[in-house]
Amino acid sequence: MRSIYISLLVLPLFASFHLKAQTRAETILDSWKFFKGDEAFAYRIDFDDSKWEQVVVPHDWAI
């Protein structure tokens, strides 16, 4: 019975640690471009995105 009480006290600590470990922060820099569609090779370094629209983040594609 004692081990159940200890588990109930310790379990929320592990759960909160797990949730904090999943958070992620990213710095958003300039030079973002947008294209409404699907480009199969857009991941390639030599991809030509010169026809894409220059946008400021945050951006909504519906605008």
C-alpha positions in Angstrom: 0.0 0.0 0.0 2.9 2.3 0.8 4.4 1.8 -2.6 1.1 2.9 -4.2 1.2 6.2 -2.3 4.8 6.8 -3.3 4.0 6.0 -6.9 1.1 8.5 -6.9 3.4 11.2 -5.5 6.3 10.5 -7.9 4.3 9.9 -11.1 3.2 13.6 -11.6 6.9 14.7 -11.3 7.9 12.3 -14.2 4.9 13.4 -16.3 5.8 17.1 -15.9 9.4 16.4 -16.8 8.3 14.5 -19.9 6.1 17.3 -21.1 8.9 19.9 -20.6 11.3 17.7 -22.5 9.0 17.9 -25.6 8.9 21.7 -25.9 10.8 23.2 -28.7 11.8 26.7 -29.5 12.9 28.0 -32.9 14.3 31.3 -34.1 12.6 32.5 -37.2 14.8 34.4 -39.5 14.2 36.6 -42.5 14.1 35.4 -46.1 11.0 33.2 -45.9 9.3 32.3 -49.2 5.8 30.9 -49.8 4.2 28.9 -52.6 0.7 27.7 -52.5 1.0 24.3 -54.0 3.1 21.2 -54.0 6.7 21.1 -55.2 8.2 17.6 -55.1 11.8 18.8 -55.1 11.6 21.9 -53.0 13.8 20.3 -50.4 16.8 20.3 -52.7 19.5 23.0 -52.3 19.6 23.7 -56.0 15.8 24.2 -56.2 14.8 27.4 -58.0 12.4 29.3 -55.8 12.7 32.7 -57.5 9.0 32.7 -58.5 7.9 32.1 -54.9 6.5 35.0 -52.9 8.7 36.6 -50.2 6.7 36.7 -47.0 7.1 37.9 -43.4 6.5 35.3 -40.7 3.9 34.8 -39.3 2.1 34.4 -42.6 -1.3 33.1 -43.6 -1.6 31.5 -47.0 -5.2 32.7 -47.3 -4.2 36.4 -47.4 
